[in-house]
Amino acid sequence: MRWQFCSMRCLDAFSRVMTRLIGLQEDAVVDPTDMEIAAMHAALAPLGDYVASIGMERPLADYGKKDVLRLIEVVVDAYQAHMIEEHERLAVKERAYFEARLSRQPGSSGGLR
């Protein structure tokens, strides 16, 4: 069987999908989106605050289970809070865009329900 692709972009996309399907790159990590990178950055300050509260000089190997679980909670909470806030901001922006488009249509009563 011979495959033909319209572009290198399509060939690369197909190759990534097939690689995942046949398991050649089991440890492959998907690159984070800009929004995910921003959420990671948003988690840095709460992480730093937590580490400072339990002692910056303590090596991670000296953290107890309770400390590690709290550290994970702090990071995940900050990450998720940023993602939720960003999704809500985008939803407001998209709603305004679609309401404006709808209001420009002939015979429109304006606004989304």
Buried (B, 14 or more C-beta within 10 A) or exposed (E): EEEEEEEEEEEEEEEEEEEEEEEEEEEEEEEEEEEBEBBBEBBEEBBEEBBEEBEEEEEEEEBEEEBEEBBEEBBEEBBEBBBEEBEEEEEEEEEEEEBEEEEEEEEEEEEEE
